[in-house]
Amino acid sequence: MTLLMNGTSTLTSSVTNIIESGFWIWIGEKEYFVPFSDYPSFKKATIDQILSMQIISPNQMRWEALDIDIELSSLSNPEHFPLHFIE
């Protein structure tokens, strides 16, 4: 059977808190911390830009205005992703 249309996403997400060192995002049933030290492009972003997160797959978020994509696995297991973003 082939589906002609994609289904509606049931994955919920939101930015739950922004502090001086980073921000927390809630994806599905888990909360993740995004530190500005690892993702410096967010440090100069506006609150509206940070809040404009989109889920583009079950494991990937996108901030269109900032041209930033982050995979959940890099937040869950940062030790497996030693490379850091450069401004």
PDB file with one MODEL, atoms N, CA, C and O in Angstrom:
MODEL        1
ATOM      1  N   MET A   1       0.847  -1.173   0.000  1.00  0.00           N
ATOM      2  CA  MET A   1       0.000   0.000   0.000  1.00  0.00           C
ATOM      3  C   MET A   1       0.895   1.240   0.000  1.00  0.00           C
ATOM      4  O   MET A   1       1.891   1.294   0.721  1.00  0.00           O
ATOM      5  N   THR A   2       0.540   2.215  -0.798  1.00  0.00           N
ATOM      6  CA  THR A   2       1.285   3.465  -0.871  1.00  0.00           C
ATOM      7  C   THR A   2       0.389   4.596  -0.392  1.00  0.00           C
ATOM      8  O   THR A   2      -0.746   4.738  -0.847  1.00  0.00           O
ATOM      9  N   LEU A   3       0.905   5.393   0.525  1.00  0.00           N
ATOM     10  CA  LEU A   3       0.151   6.541   1.005  1.00  0.00           C
ATOM     11  C   LEU A   3       0.387   7.722   0.083  1.00  0.00           C
ATOM     12  O   LEU A   3       1.519   7.988  -0.319  1.00  0.00           O
ATOM     13  N   LEU A   4      -0.668   8.419  -0.247  1.00  0.00           N
ATOM     14  CA  LEU A   4      -0.541   9.575  -1.117  1.00  0.00           C
ATOM     15  C   LEU A   4      -0.209  10.840  -0.357  1.00  0.00           C
ATOM     16  O   LEU A   4       0.320  11.791  -0.932  1.00  0.00           O
ATOM     17  N   MET A   5      -0.523  10.861   0.964  1.00  0.00           N
ATOM     18  CA  MET A   5      -0.260  12.046   1.785  1.00  0.00           C
ATOM     19  C   MET A   5       0.447  11.629   3.063  1.00  0.00           C
ATOM     20  O   MET A   5       0.218  10.539   3.587  1.00  0.00           O
ATOM     21  N   ASN A   6       1.309  12.508   3.558  1.00  0.00           N
ATOM     22  CA  ASN A   6       1.938  12.263   4.850  1.00  0.00           C
ATOM     23  C   ASN A   6       0.898  12.437   5.939  1.00  0.00           C
ATOM     24  O   ASN A   6      -0.039  13.222   5.793  1.00  0.00           O
ATOM     25  N   GLY A   7       1.065  11.703   7.036  1.00  0.00           N
ATOM     26  CA  GLY A   7       0.176  11.852   8.175  1.00  0.00           C
ATOM     27  C   GLY A   7       0.517  13.092   8.981  1.00  0.00           C
ATOM     28  O   GLY A   7       1.508  13.768   8.707  1.00  0.00           O
ATOM     29  N   THR A   8      -0.296  13.384   9.962  1.00  0.00           N
ATOM     30  CA  THR A   8      -0.072  14.521  10.843  1.00  0.00           C
ATOM     31  C   THR A   8       0.910  14.119  11.929  1.00  0.00           C
ATOM     32  O   THR A   8       0.768  13.055  12.532  1.00  0.00           O
ATOM     33  N   SER A   9       1.890  14.947  12.181  1.00  0.00           N
ATOM     34  CA  SER A   9       2.878  14.661  13.212  1.00  0.00           C
ATOM     35  C   SER A   9       2.244  14.731  14.593  1.00  0.00           C
ATOM     36  O   SER A   9       1.478  15.648  14.890  1.00  0.00           O
ATOM     37  N   THR A  10       2.568  13.758  15.431  1.00  0.00           N
ATOM     38  CA  THR A  10       2.092  13.768  16.814  1.00  0.00           C
ATOM     39  C   THR A  10       3.210  14.141  17.771  1.00  0.00           C
ATOM     40  O   THR A  10       3.009  14.139  18.985  1.00  0.00           O
ATOM     41  N   LEU A  11       4.372  14.456  17.250  1.00  0.00           N
ATOM     42  CA  LEU A  11       5.516  14.835  18.061  1.00  0.00           C
ATOM     43  C   LEU A  11       5.370  16.284  18.498  1.00  0.00           C
ATOM     44  O   LEU A  11       5.335  17.189  17.665  1.00  0.00           O
ATOM     45  N   THR A  12       5.283  16.500  19.806  1.00  0.00           N
ATOM     46  CA  THR A  12       5.141  17.865  20.316  1.00  0.00           C
ATOM     47  C   THR A  12       6.509  18.419  20.686  1.00  0.00           C
ATOM     48  O   THR A  12       7.419  17.682  21.067  1.00  0.00           O
ATOM     49  N   SER A  13       6.631  19.731  20.563  1.00  0.00           N
ATOM     50  CA  SER A  13       7.905  20.358  20.881  1.00  0.00           C
ATOM     51  C   SER A  13       7.684  21.783  21.349  1.00  0.00           C
ATOM     52  O   SER A  13       6.709  22.433  20.971  1.00  0.00           O
ATOM     53  N   SER A  14       8.603  22.261  22.178  1.00  0.00           N
ATOM     54  CA  SER A  14       8.571  23.665  22.596  1.00  0.00           C
ATOM     55  C   SER A  14       9.877  24.021  23.282  1.00  0.00           C
ATOM     56  O   SER A  14      10.573  23.159  23.818  1.00  0.00           O
ATOM     57  N   VAL A  15      10.193  25.298  23.255  1.00  0.00           N
ATOM     58  CA  VAL A  15      11.308  25.827  24.037  1.00  0.00           C
ATOM     59  C   VAL A  15      10.723  26.118  25.408  1.00  0.00           C
ATOM     60  O   VAL A  15       9.766  26.882  25.524  1.00  0.00           O
ATOM     61  N   THR A  16      11.293  25.513  26.456  1.00  0.00           N
ATOM     62  CA  THR A  16      10.696  25.645  27.784  1.00  0.00           C
ATOM     63  C   THR A  16      11.359  26.695  28.654  1.00  0.00           C
ATOM     64  O   THR A  16      10.728  27.210  29.578  1.00  0.00           O
ATOM     65  N   ASN A  17      12.628  27.030  28.382  1.00  0.00           N
ATOM     66  CA  ASN A  17      13.318  28.011  29.215  1.00  0.00           C
ATOM     67  C   ASN A  17      14.572  28.491  28.486  1.00  0.00           C
ATOM     68  O   ASN A  17      15.245  27.708  27.816  1.00  0.00           O
ATOM     69  N   ILE A  18      14.878  29.766  28.618  1.00  0.00           N
ATOM     70  CA  ILE A  18      16.099  30.337  28.057  1.00  0.00           C
ATOM     71  C   ILE A  18      16.830  31.036  29.202  1.00  0.00           C
ATOM     72  O   ILE A  18      16.256  31.869  29.903  1.00  0.00           O
ATOM     73  N   ILE A  19      18.101  30.686  29.380  1.00  0.00           N
ATOM     74  CA  ILE A  19      18.922  31.314  30.414  1.00  0.00           C
ATOM     75  C   ILE A  19      20.221  31.794  29.779  1.00  0.00           C
ATOM     76  O   ILE A  19      20.428  31.622  28.578  1.00  0.00           O
ATOM     77  N   GLU A  20      21.081  32.386  30.570  1.00  0.00           N
ATOM     78  CA  GLU A  20      22.326  32.967  30.062  1.00  0.00           C
ATOM     79  C   GLU A  20      23.239  31.944  29.379  1.00  0.00           C
ATOM     80  O   GLU A  20      23.974  32.300  28.458  1.00  0.00           O
ATOM     81  N   SER A  21      23.207  30.692  29.811  1.00  0.00           N
ATOM     82  CA  SER A  21      24.118  29.685  29.267  1.00  0.00           C
ATOM     83  C   SER A  21      23.507  28.807  28.175  1.00  0.00           C
ATOM     84  O   SER A  21      24.215  27.995  27.580  1.00  0.00           O
ATOM     85  N   GLY A  22      22.204  28.952  27.897  1.00  0.00           N
ATOM     86  CA  GLY A  22      21.575  28.137  26.858  1.00  0.00           C
ATOM     87  C   GLY A  22      20.073  28.089  27.022  1.00  0.00           C
ATOM     88  O   GLY A  22      19.474  28.940  27.678  1.00  0.00           O
ATOM     89  N   PHE A  23      19.477  27.085  26.418  1.00  0.00           N
ATOM     90  CA  PHE A  23      18.020  26.937  26.534  1.00  0.00           C
ATOM     91  C   PHE A  23      17.629  25.464  26.508  1.00  0.00           C
ATOM     92  O   PHE A  23      18.375  24.608  26.033  1.00  0.00           O
ATOM     93  N   TRP A  24      16.432  25.196  27.036  1.00  0.00           N
ATOM     94  CA  TRP A  24      15.883  23.851  27.080  1.00  0.00           C
ATOM     95  C   TRP A  24      14.792  23.732  26.037  1.00  0.00           C
ATOM     96  O   TRP A  24      14.013  24.661  25.822  1.00  0.00           O
ATOM     97  N   ILE A  25      14.745  22.556  25.381  1.00  0.00           N
ATOM     98  CA  ILE A  25      13.653  22.266  24.462  1.00  0.00           C
ATOM     99  C   ILE A  25      12.981  20.971  24.897  1.00  0.00           C
ATOM    100  O   ILE A  25      13.639  20.032  25.345  1.00  0.00           O
ATOM    101  N   TRP A  26      11.684  20.938  24.760  1.00  0.00           N
ATOM    102  CA  TRP A  26      10.897  19.756  25.092  1.00  0.00           C
ATOM    103  C   TRP A  26      10.483  19.120  23.778  1.00  0.00           C
ATOM    104  O   TRP A  26       9.805  19.747  22.965  1.00  0.00           O
ATOM    105  N   ILE A  27      10.895  17.858  23.566  1.00  0.00           N
ATOM    106  CA  ILE A  27      10.566  17.130  22.344  1.00  0.00           C
ATOM    107  C   ILE A  27       9.916  15.814  22.760  1.00  0.00           C
ATOM    108  O   ILE A  27      10.525  15.018  23.476  1.00  0.00           O
ATOM    109  N   GLY A  28       8.705  15.586  22.323  1.00  0.00           N
ATOM    110  CA  GLY A  28       8.007  14.356  22.688  1.00  0.00           C
ATOM    111  C   GLY A  28       7.784  14.293  24.182  1.00  0.00           C
ATOM    112  O   GLY A  28       6.957  15.030  24.719  1.00  0.00           O
ATOM    113  N   GLU A  29       8.508  13.428  24.855  1.00  0.00           N
ATOM    114  CA  GLU A  29       8.382  13.272  26.301  1.00  0.00           C
ATOM    115  C   GLU A  29       9.700  13.510  27.033  1.00  0.00           C
ATOM    116  O   GLU A  29       9.872  13.057  28.165  1.00  0.00           O
ATOM    117  N   LYS A  30      10.623  14.213  26.399  1.00  0.00           N
ATOM    118  CA  LYS A  30      11.937  14.422  27.000  1.00  0.00           C
ATOM    119  C   LYS A  30      12.395  15.865  26.804  1.00  0.00           C
ATOM    120  O   LYS A  30      12.068  16.508  25.806  1.00  0.00           O
ATOM    121  N   GLU A  31      13.165  16.362  27.784  1.00  0.00           N
ATOM    122  CA  GLU A  31      13.713  17.713  27.705  1.00  0.00           C
ATOM    123  C   GLU A  31      15.217  17.641  27.430  1.00  0.00           C
ATOM    124  O   GLU A  31      15.919  16.791  27.978  1.00  0.00           O
ATOM    125  N   TYR A  32      15.694  18.537  26.579  1.00  0.00           N
ATOM    126  CA  TYR A  32      17.103  18.595  26.185  1.00  0.00           C
ATOM    127  C   TYR A  32      17.626  20.004  26.427  1.00  0.00           C
ATOM    128  O   TYR A  32      16.890  20.982  26.290  1.00  0.00           O
ATOM    129  N   PHE A  33      18.918  20.103  26.791  1.00  0.00           N
ATOM    130  CA  PHE A  33      19.551  21.405  26.979  1.00  0.00           C
ATOM    131  C   PHE A  33      20.432  21.703  25.778  1.00  0.00           C
ATOM    132  O   PHE A  33      21.202  20.848  25.340  1.00  0.00           O
ATOM    133  N   VAL A  34      20.323  22.914  25.244  1.00  0.00           N
ATOM    134  CA  VAL A  34      21.146  23.381  24.119  1.00  0.00           C
ATOM    135  C   VAL A  34      22.064  24.459  24.670  1.00  0.00           C
ATOM    136  O   VAL A  34      21.640  25.605  24.823  1.00  0.00           O
ATOM    137  N   PRO A  35      23.329  24.113  24.977  1.00  0.00           N
ATOM    138  CA  PRO A  35      24.243  25.116  25.550  1.00  0.00           C
ATOM    139  C   PRO A  35      24.790  26.062  24.488  1.00  0.00           C
ATOM    140  O   PRO A  35      25.175  25.639  23.398  1.00  0.00           O
ATOM    141  N   PHE A  36      24.819  27.347  24.824  1.00  0.00           N
ATOM    142  CA  PHE A  36      25.384  28.335  23.904  1.00  0.00           C
ATOM    143  C   PHE A  36      26.870  28.078  23.650  1.00  0.00           C
ATOM    144  O   PHE A  36      27.386  28.451  22.596  1.00  0.00           O
ATOM    145  N   SER A  37      27.557  27.453  24.589  1.00  0.00           N
ATOM    146  CA  SER A  37      28.979  27.159  24.384  1.00  0.00           C
ATOM    147  C   SER A  37      29.188  26.168  23.242  1.00  0.00           C
ATOM    148  O   SER A  37      30.197  26.245  22.541  1.00  0.00           O
ATOM    149  N   ASP A  38      28.251  25.237  23.043  1.00  0.00           N
ATOM    150  CA  ASP A  38      28.345  24.270  21.949  1.00  0.00           C
ATOM    151  C   ASP A  38      27.666  24.766  20.671  1.00  0.00           C
ATOM    152  O   ASP A  38      28.007  24.324  19.574  1.00  0.00           O
ATOM    153  N   TYR A  39      26.716  25.672  20.812  1.00  0.00           N
ATOM    154  CA  TYR A  39      25.953  26.205  19.684  1.00  0.00           C
ATOM    155  C   TYR A  39      25.954  27.730  19.757  1.00  0.00           C
ATOM    156  O   TYR A  39      24.920  28.333  20.045  1.00  0.00           O
ATOM    157  N   PRO A  40      27.102  28.362  19.500  1.00  0.00           N
ATOM    158  CA  PRO A  40      27.244  29.812  19.700  1.00  0.00           C
ATOM    159  C   PRO A  40      26.364  30.669  18.793  1.00  0.00           C
ATOM    160  O   PRO A  40      26.128  31.835  19.108  1.00  0.00           O
ATOM    161  N   SER A  41      25.881  30.138  17.700  1.00  0.00           N
ATOM    162  CA  SER A  41      25.011  30.925  16.822  1.00  0.00           C
ATOM    163  C   SER A  41      23.714  31.330  17.509  1.00  0.00           C
ATOM    164  O   SER A  41      23.086  32.317  17.125  1.00  0.00           O
ATOM    165  N   PHE A  42      23.313  30.572  18.521  1.00  0.00           N
ATOM    166  CA  PHE A  42      22.095  30.912  19.259  1.00  0.00           C
ATOM    167  C   PHE A  42      22.306  32.056  20.247  1.00  0.00           C
ATOM    168  O   PHE A  42      21.344  32.722  20.630  1.00  0.00           O
ATOM    169  N   LYS A  43      23.547  32.293  20.663  1.00  0.00           N
ATOM    170  CA  LYS A  43      23.811  33.274  21.715  1.00  0.00           C
ATOM    171  C   LYS A  43      23.358  34.686  21.319  1.00  0.00           C
ATOM    172  O   LYS A  43      22.893  35.441  22.173  1.00  0.00           O
ATOM    173  N   LYS A  44      23.488  35.046  20.054  1.00  0.00           N
ATOM    174  CA  LYS A  44      23.085  36.377  19.587  1.00  0.00           C
ATOM    175  C   LYS A  44      21.687  36.374  18.974  1.00  0.00           C
ATOM    176  O   LYS A  44      21.219  37.408  18.496  1.00  0.00           O
ATOM    177  N   ALA A  45      21.023  35.227  18.984  1.00  0.00           N
ATOM    178  CA  ALA A  45      19.684  35.126  18.403  1.00  0.00           C
ATOM    179  C   ALA A  45      18.664  35.816  19.292  1.00  0.00           C
ATOM    180  O   ALA A  45      18.851  35.927  20.503  1.00  0.00           O
ATOM    181  N   THR A  46      17.588  36.276  18.679  1.00  0.00           N
ATOM    182  CA  THR A  46      16.497  36.857  19.461  1.00  0.00           C
ATOM    183  C   THR A  46      15.659  35.729  20.068  1.00  0.00           C
ATOM    184  O   THR A  46      15.748  34.576  19.646  1.00  0.00           O
ATOM    185  N   ILE A  47      14.863  36.077  21.042  1.00  0.00           N
ATOM    186  CA  ILE A  47      13.972  35.083  21.652  1.00  0.00           C
ATOM    187  C   ILE A  47      13.034  34.517  20.594  1.00  0.00           C
ATOM    188  O   ILE A  47      12.810  33.307  20.547  1.00  0.00           O
ATOM    189  N   ASP A  48      12.488  35.374  19.750  1.00  0.00           N
ATOM    190  CA  ASP A  48      11.587  34.906  18.686  1.00  0.00           C
ATOM    191  C   ASP A  48      12.282  33.913  17.756  1.00  0.00           C
ATOM    192  O   ASP A  48      11.672  32.933  17.330  1.00  0.00           O
ATOM    193  N   GLN A  49      13.553  34.162  17.440  1.00  0.00           N
ATOM    194  CA  GLN A  49      14.285  33.235  16.576  1.00  0.00           C
ATOM    195  C   GLN A  49      14.481  31.889  17.251  1.00  0.00           C
ATOM    196  O   GLN A  49      14.358  30.850  16.603  1.00  0.00           O
ATOM    197  N   ILE A  50      14.782  31.891  18.540  1.00  0.00           N
ATOM    198  CA  ILE A  50      14.953  30.625  19.269  1.00  0.00           C
ATOM    199  C   ILE A  50      13.620  29.892  19.382  1.00  0.00           C
ATOM    200  O   ILE A  50      13.572  28.668  19.258  1.00  0.00           O
ATOM    201  N   LEU A  51      12.555  30.621  19.613  1.00  0.00           N
ATOM    202  CA  LEU A  51      11.241  29.999  19.759  1.00  0.00           C
ATOM    203  C   LEU A  51      10.687  29.456  18.443  1.00  0.00           C
ATOM    204  O   LEU A  51       9.738  28.672  18.456  1.00  0.00           O
ATOM    205  N   SER A  52      11.255  29.852  17.324  1.00  0.00           N
ATOM    206  CA  SER A  52      10.722  29.435  16.022  1.00  0.00           C
ATOM    207  C   SER A  52      11.241  28.073  15.565  1.00  0.00           C
ATOM    208  O   SER A  52      11.434  27.851  14.370  1.00  0.00           O
ATOM    209  N   MET A  53      11.465  27.176  16.496  1.00  0.00           N
ATOM    210  CA  MET A  53      11.953  25.833  16.207  1.00  0.00           C
ATOM    211  C   MET A  53      10.900  25.035  15.445  1.00  0.00           C
ATOM    212  O   MET A  53       9.709  25.111  15.747  1.00  0.00           O
ATOM    213  N   GLN A  54      11.346  24.278  14.466  1.00  0.00           N
ATOM    214  CA  GLN A  54      10.479  23.384  13.704  1.00  0.00           C
ATOM    215  C   GLN A  54      11.026  21.970  13.809  1.00  0.00           C
ATOM    216  O   GLN A  54      12.241  21.770  13.789  1.00  0.00           O
ATOM    217  N   ILE A  55      10.150  20.999  13.919  1.00  0.00           N
ATOM    218  CA  ILE A  55      10.551  19.593  13.873  1.00  0.00           C
ATOM    219  C   ILE A  55      10.493  19.178  12.408  1.00  0.00           C
ATOM    220  O   ILE A  55       9.428  19.222  11.792  1.00  0.00           O
ATOM    221  N   ILE A  56      11.632  18.775  11.844  1.00  0.00           N
ATOM    222  CA  ILE A  56      11.631  18.375  10.437  1.00  0.00           C
ATOM    223  C   ILE A  56      11.720  16.861  10.268  1.00  0.00           C
ATOM    224  O   ILE A  56      11.509  16.346   9.170  1.00  0.00           O
ATOM    225  N   SER A  57      12.028  16.150  11.339  1.00  0.00           N
ATOM    226  CA  SER A  57      11.984  14.687  11.365  1.00  0.00           C
ATOM    227  C   SER A  57      11.946  14.285  12.840  1.00  0.00           C
ATOM    228  O   SER A  57      12.172  15.129  13.707  1.00  0.00           O
ATOM    229  N   PRO A  58      11.666  13.031  13.138  1.00  0.00           N
ATOM    230  CA  PRO A  58      11.610  12.632  14.550  1.00  0.00           C
ATOM    231  C   PRO A  58      12.920  12.854  15.316  1.00  0.00           C
ATOM    232  O   PRO A  58      12.924  12.846  16.547  1.00  0.00           O
ATOM    233  N   ASN A  59      14.021  13.049  14.599  1.00  0.00           N
ATOM    234  CA  ASN A  59      15.312  13.233  15.264  1.00  0.00           C
ATOM    235  C   ASN A  59      15.985  14.563  14.900  1.00  0.00           C
ATOM    236  O   ASN A  59      17.160  14.755  15.215  1.00  0.00           O
ATOM    237  N   GLN A  60      15.276  15.472  14.250  1.00  0.00           N
ATOM    238  CA  GLN A  60      15.945  16.697  13.804  1.00  0.00           C
ATOM    239  C   GLN A  60      15.050  17.922  13.936  1.00  0.00           C
ATOM    240  O   GLN A  60      13.875  17.909  13.570  1.00  0.00           O
ATOM    241  N   MET A  61      15.658  18.994  14.481  1.00  0.00           N
ATOM    242  CA  MET A  61      14.980  20.286  14.600  1.00  0.00           C
ATOM    243  C   MET A  61      15.656  21.279  13.669  1.00  0.00           C
ATOM    244  O   MET A  61      16.824  21.126  13.310  1.00  0.00           O
ATOM    245  N   ARG A  62      14.890  22.310  13.282  1.00  0.00           N
ATOM    246  CA  ARG A  62      15.431  23.350  12.401  1.00  0.00           C
ATOM    247  C   ARG A  62      14.967  24.714  12.876  1.00  0.00           C
ATOM    248  O   ARG A  62      13.817  24.903  13.271  1.00  0.00           O
ATOM    249  N   TRP A  63      15.898  25.660  12.824  1.00  0.00           N
ATOM    250  CA  TRP A  63      15.619  27.066  13.063  1.00  0.00           C
ATOM    251  C   TRP A  63      15.891  27.774  11.741  1.00  0.00           C
ATOM    252  O   TRP A  63      17.031  28.133  11.444  1.00  0.00           O
ATOM    253  N   GLU A  64      14.857  27.970  10.963  1.00  0.00           N
ATOM    254  CA  GLU A  64      14.976  28.496   9.597  1.00  0.00           C
ATOM    255  C   GLU A  64      15.661  29.856   9.557  1.00  0.00           C
ATOM    256  O   GLU A  64      16.584  30.051   8.765  1.00  0.00           O
ATOM    257  N   ALA A  65      15.234  30.799  10.390  1.00  0.00           N
ATOM    258  CA  ALA A  65      15.787  32.158  10.367  1.00  0.00           C
ATOM    259  C   ALA A  65      17.270  32.180  10.715  1.00  0.00           C
ATOM    260  O   ALA A  65      17.991  33.084  10.293  1.00  0.00           O
ATOM    261  N   LEU A  66      17.732  31.195  11.481  1.00  0.00           N
ATOM    262  CA  LEU A  66      19.137  31.136  11.880  1.00  0.00           C
ATOM    263  C   LEU A  66      19.948  30.168  11.020  1.00  0.00           C
ATOM    264  O   LEU A  66      21.169  30.094  11.153  1.00  0.00           O
ATOM    265  N   ASP A  67      19.272  29.426  10.138  1.00  0.00           N
ATOM    266  CA  ASP A  67      19.903  28.412   9.296  1.00  0.00           C
ATOM    267  C   ASP A  67      20.669  27.395  10.147  1.00  0.00           C
ATOM    268  O   ASP A  67      21.831  27.092   9.879  1.00  0.00           O
ATOM    269  N   ILE A  68      19.986  26.870  11.186  1.00  0.00           N
ATOM    270  CA  ILE A  68      20.587  25.902  12.104  1.00  0.00           C
ATOM    271  C   ILE A  68      19.713  24.661  12.153  1.00  0.00           C
ATOM    272  O   ILE A  68      18.496  24.753  12.311  1.00  0.00           O
ATOM    273  N   ASP A  69      20.347  23.489  12.017  1.00  0.00           N
ATOM    274  CA  ASP A  69      19.695  22.195  12.220  1.00  0.00           C
ATOM    275  C   ASP A  69      20.439  21.481  13.339  1.00  0.00           C
ATOM    276  O   ASP A  69      21.667  21.539  13.407  1.00  0.00           O
ATOM    277  N   ILE A  70      19.703  20.811  14.211  1.00  0.00           N
ATOM    278  CA  ILE A  70      20.318  20.029  15.284  1.00  0.00           C
ATOM    279  C   ILE A  70      19.621  18.678  15.359  1.00  0.00           C
ATOM    280  O   ILE A  70      18.393  18.605  15.323  1.00  0.00           O
ATOM    281  N   GLU A  71      20.398  17.616  15.463  1.00  0.00           N
ATOM    282  CA  GLU A  71      19.840  16.286  15.670  1.00  0.00           C
ATOM    283  C   GLU A  71      19.746  16.015  17.167  1.00  0.00           C
ATOM    284  O   GLU A  71      20.645  16.369  17.930  1.00  0.00           O
ATOM    285  N   LEU A  72      18.650  15.383  17.579  1.00  0.00           N
ATOM    286  CA  LEU A  72      18.464  15.062  18.999  1.00  0.00           C
ATOM    287  C   LEU A  72      19.589  14.194  19.537  1.00  0.00           C
ATOM    288  O   LEU A  72      19.985  14.338  20.694  1.00  0.00           O
ATOM    289  N   SER A  73      20.106  13.300  18.712  1.00  0.00           N
ATOM    290  CA  SER A  73      21.182  12.422  19.187  1.00  0.00           C
ATOM    291  C   SER A  73      22.415  13.221  19.596  1.00  0.00           C
ATOM    292  O   SER A  73      23.162  12.778  20.467  1.00  0.00           O
ATOM    293  N   SER A  74      22.649  14.387  18.992  1.00  0.00           N
ATOM    294  CA  SER A  74      23.804  15.201  19.393  1.00  0.00           C
ATOM    295  C   SER A  74      23.569  15.867  20.743  1.00  0.00           C
ATOM    296  O   SER A  74      24.528  16.207  21.437  1.00  0.00           O
ATOM    297  N   LEU A  75      22.303  16.060  21.129  1.00  0.00           N
ATOM    298  CA  LEU A  75      21.992  16.614  22.448  1.00  0.00           C
ATOM    299  C   LEU A  75      21.939  15.512  23.503  1.00  0.00           C
ATOM    300  O   LEU A  75      22.313  15.732  24.654  1.00  0.00           O
ATOM    301  N   SER A  76      21.471  14.323  23.107  1.00  0.00           N
ATOM    302  CA  SER A  76      21.387  13.190  24.037  1.00  0.00           C
ATOM    303  C   SER A  76      22.759  12.615  24.363  1.00  0.00           C
ATOM    304  O   SER A  76      23.026  12.222  25.499  1.00  0.00           O
ATOM    305  N   ASN A  77      23.622  12.572  23.356  1.00  0.00           N
ATOM    306  CA  ASN A  77      24.948  11.955  23.496  1.00  0.00           C
ATOM    307  C   ASN A  77      26.019  12.860  22.904  1.00  0.00           C
ATOM    308  O   ASN A  77      26.620  12.519  21.885  1.00  0.00           O
ATOM    309  N   PRO A  78      26.267  14.010  23.527  1.00  0.00           N
ATOM    310  CA  PRO A  78      27.237  14.951  22.938  1.00  0.00           C
ATOM    311  C   PRO A  78      28.645  14.375  22.815  1.00  0.00           C
ATOM    312  O   PRO A  78      29.430  14.832  21.984  1.00  0.00           O
ATOM    313  N   GLU A  79      28.968  13.389  23.625  1.00  0.00           N
ATOM    314  CA  GLU A  79      30.309  12.788  23.542  1.00  0.00           C
ATOM    315  C   GLU A  79      30.530  12.065  22.222  1.00  0.00           C
ATOM    316  O   GLU A  79      31.677  11.833  21.841  1.00  0.00           O
ATOM    317  N   HIS A  80      29.471  11.706  21.516  1.00  0.00           N
ATOM    318  CA  HIS A  80      29.588  11.051  20.213  1.00  0.00           C
ATOM    319  C   HIS A  80      29.730  12.056  19.077  1.00  0.00           C
ATOM    320  O   HIS A  80      29.946  11.674  17.927  1.00  0.00           O
ATOM    321  N   PHE A  81      29.607  13.346  19.402  1.00  0.00           N
ATOM    322  CA  PHE A  81      29.666  14.417  18.394  1.00  0.00           C
ATOM    323  C   PHE A  81      30.667  15.474  18.854  1.00  0.00           C
ATOM    324  O   PHE A  81      30.270  16.538  19.328  1.00  0.00           O
ATOM    325  N   PRO A  82      31.974  15.185  18.717  1.00  0.00           N
ATOM    326  CA  PRO A  82      32.998  16.102  19.251  1.00  0.00           C
ATOM    327  C   PRO A  82      33.161  17.401  18.493  1.00  0.00           C
ATOM    328  O   PRO A  82      33.785  18.328  19.008  1.00  0.00           O
ATOM    329  N   LEU A  83      32.621  17.505  17.281  1.00  0.00           N
ATOM    330  CA  LEU A  83      32.770  18.737  16.522  1.00  0.00           C
ATOM    331  C   LEU A  83      31.808  19.781  17.054  1.00  0.00           C
ATOM    332  O   LEU A  83      30.711  19.442  17.499  1.00  0.00           O
ATOM    333  N   HIS A  84      32.200  21.046  17.014  1.00  0.00           N
ATOM    334  CA  HIS A  84      31.368  22.124  17.504  1.00  0.00           C
ATOM    335  C   HIS A  84      31.125  23.129  16.385  1.00  0.00           C
ATOM    336  O   HIS A  84      31.917  23.241  15.450  1.00  0.00           O
ATOM    337  N   PHE A  85      30.036  23.845  16.495  1.00  0.00           N
ATOM    338  CA  PHE A  85      29.704  24.882  15.525  1.00  0.00           C
ATOM    339  C   PHE A  85      30.682  26.034  15.651  1.00  0.00           C
ATOM    340  O   PHE A  85      31.131  26.368  16.748  1.00  0.00           O
ATOM    341  N   ILE A  86      31.004  26.633  14.527  1.00  0.00           N
ATOM    342  CA  ILE A  86      31.888  27.797  14.506  1.00  0.00           C
ATOM    343  C   ILE A  86      31.088  28.962  13.941  1.00  0.00           C
ATOM    344  O   ILE A  86      30.374  28.817  12.949  1.00  0.00           O
ATOM    345  N   GLU A  87      31.213  30.103  14.576  1.00  0.00           N
ATOM    346  CA  GLU A  87      30.495  31.293  14.084  1.00  0.00           C
ATOM    347  C   GLU A  87      31.217  31.884  12.905  1.00  0.00           C
ATOM    348  O   GLU A  87      30.773  32.889  12.350  1.00  0.00           O
TER     349      GLU A  87
ENDMDL
END
